[in-house]
Amino acid sequence: MSKQHTIVDCACGARYERRQVQLPIKDIGCFDCDDCGARLEIWWGRAVPAFKRIAREKNAARRA
């Protein structure tokens, strides 16, 4: 299994790094945005996603 990471953007502007993880047993689950609660992914199987929040840049977070 490759260690490829992808970026997932929510409509609210939150960004997540997504990678694939192989489990020994099947799993059913979903991932919702931490900010707005939007459903970003649903899965079933042994290959499941793992999400990590990407911090916003300081310039993008602060506006005058």
Residue, then its C-alpha position, 0 to 999 in steps of 0.5 A: m500500500s502506498k503512503q500517498h496523501t491527498i488534500v480534502d477541502c470542505a465547502c466551509g474552507a476547512r482542509y484535511e490531509r487524507r491517507q489510506v490505512q489498511l486494517p486487519i478487519k473490515d470497518i464501517g465509518c464516516f468522517d464529518c468536518d470538525d467545523c461545519g459537520a458536513r459529511l466528507e466520506i463514508w467507508w466500508g472495508r479494510a482499506v479506510p481513510a485517516f484524516k488530519r486537519i491542516a492548519r490555516e496559514k496565518n495570513a489567510a486566517r487574519r484579515a484587516 
